[in-house]
Amino acid sequence: MHHFDESIDLLAERILEYAKARTRLDPIPLNFPKTEEELRELCGPTITPDGIGGTRALDLFIDVLEPASLSVDYTKYLSFVPAAPTEAAVLFDLVVGAASIYGGSWLEGAGAVHAENEALEWLRSIAGMPVGTEGVFVPGGTVGNLSALHAARHDAKTRLGDARPQRFAIVASKESHSSIKAGAEVMDCDVILVDTDDQRRMTGAAVAAALDEHGDRICAVAATSGTTNLGVIDDLRSIGEICRERGVWFHVDGAYGGAGLATERTRPQFDGLELADSFIVDPHKWLFAPFDCCALLYRNPDKAVAAHAQHAGYLAFLDAHGDRNPSDYAIHLTRRVRGLPFWFSLATHGTDAYTTAVDITLDLADAAAEMIRNVDYLELAHEPSLSVVAFTRTGWGPDDYQAWSEKAMNEGLAFVTPSRLDGKPIYRFCFINPRTTTDEIAEIIAALA
Ligand SMILES: *Cc1c(COP(=O)(O)O)cnc(C)c1O
């Protein structure tokens, strides 16, 4: 099976044809999940001793499997954090697959890693972090947060030596993402969840109080620049200053919201981010890259290397070569050069196009908030922040929310799922797709009457 023949030639044509048609698809359908039984029935056996053939397998994907998988770039997919990769980024993902590049070491992936680093450099510059800040693309915010927090704890351990505590702890806010808790669990660390202020922001004062109480047990403070539920940015400046003063690692989770740095409209809200020791942003969320892609940056890359670099006889050749390797910055060794589709799209369109696209989604959020203010059956649950608009439906309980969302999904009206705020149901729109229109928002709002 390792040779090129007519059947592969045909397959290449059909696969490229599919890719072309999918990037051109308008409108993009939401699609609908099926049960495992239904899928087994529709597909029949796919893994057989003789193989079913590439054409048949591709047909199964196009006719059965893809329609049973939701399109994250469906324009009325406003749940969770959707995705809207650019055509250029999606197409280049095919190139990354075809090129067979190992992205773990500079020696093996130099050219591709150089391009990834160019994209990281742009993120560094808009984040206002100092020159010398370096990093790597990892699969997602969860791995990005875990890798940064592990580096933070490693640094604290090294610094404290024999005086180190039995068990470290991480400070985060009650609005922080579930991955901070998940990461702490992996690290066997405690998480101290501090209260937020009346705008649901973590503040320096709250962090200072936690540091006073827990002292050297705290190895990192994890602030959020754009909470998933509400888009709220913590008070990065006051938190960053306290962390500096106390010598505690300052991590900023911008997995969703970091894209707000791309425009002057929201960049000032990130004031203080330049103090961060580590920062993440997911280009696969609001920066229009395909899954999976999280940029992880370290102010002091040496500290990341100290925590993450793997050493072994079979890797000694790479050590002897003396390069900075992407594998040294996170919990991984082998890696796909997953930053390349993002780099290609940035290089193709230029950073101004990113500013414009983020601005369009901010306009959509403004428009949605205005529509919600103008109807009596909906009420904003929080002042809209970044591109998240959270609201309640007057008179509805949790079951009504669930039922409406199911119905909207089944009828192909929209993919809008309930969330919770203070234990009560809310809806939230998360706008990251510049292809969404205000007419589509109006249609959803009307359907909630
Ligand atoms: C989405 C998100 C994460 C997790 O990122 P994944 O890429 O899904 O692993 C972490 N933090 C925040 C604030 C997020 O919105």
Ligand as a Chemical Component Dictionary entry (heavy atoms), coordinates in Angstrom:
data_LIG
# 
_chem_comp.id                   LIG 
_chem_comp.type                 NON-POLYMER 
_chem_comp.pdbx_formal_charge   0 
_chem_comp.three_letter_code    LIG 
# 
loop_
_chem_comp_atom.comp_id 
_chem_comp_atom.atom_id 
_chem_comp_atom.alt_atom_id 
_chem_comp_atom.type_symbol 
_chem_comp_atom.charge 
_chem_comp_atom.model_Cartn_x 
_chem_comp_atom.model_Cartn_y 
_chem_comp_atom.model_Cartn_z 
_chem_comp_atom.pdbx_ordinal 
LIG C1 C1 C 0 -11.960 26.697 25.431 1  
LIG C2 C2 C 0 -11.235 27.171 26.627 2  
LIG C3 C3 C 0 -10.230 26.396 27.222 3  
LIG C4 C4 C 0 -9.936  24.999 26.764 4  
LIG O1 O1 O 0 -9.419  24.999 25.487 5  
LIG P1 P1 P 0 -9.480  23.668 24.585 6  
LIG O2 O2 O 0 -8.828  24.136 23.322 7  
LIG O3 O3 O 0 -10.928 23.346 24.419 8  
LIG O4 O4 O 0 -8.734  22.612 25.292 9  
LIG C5 C5 C 0 -9.526  26.932 28.269 10 
LIG N1 N1 N 0 -9.810  28.164 28.726 11 
LIG C6 C6 C 0 -10.778 28.942 28.205 12 
LIG C7 C7 C 0 -11.026 30.294 28.772 13 
LIG C8 C8 C 0 -11.527 28.471 27.122 14 
LIG O5 O5 O 0 -12.517 29.224 26.606 15 
# 
loop_
_chem_comp_bond.comp_id 
_chem_comp_bond.atom_id_1 
_chem_comp_bond.atom_id_2 
_chem_comp_bond.value_order 
_chem_comp_bond.pdbx_ordinal 
LIG C1 C2 SING 1  
LIG C2 C3 SING 2  
LIG C2 C8 DOUB 3  
LIG C3 C4 SING 4  
LIG C3 C5 DOUB 5  
LIG C4 O1 SING 6  
LIG O1 P1 SING 7  
LIG P1 O2 DOUB 8  
LIG P1 O3 SING 9  
LIG P1 O4 SING 10 
LIG C5 N1 SING 11 
LIG N1 C6 DOUB 12 
LIG C6 C7 SING 13 
LIG C6 C8 SING 14 
LIG C8 O5 SING 15 
# 
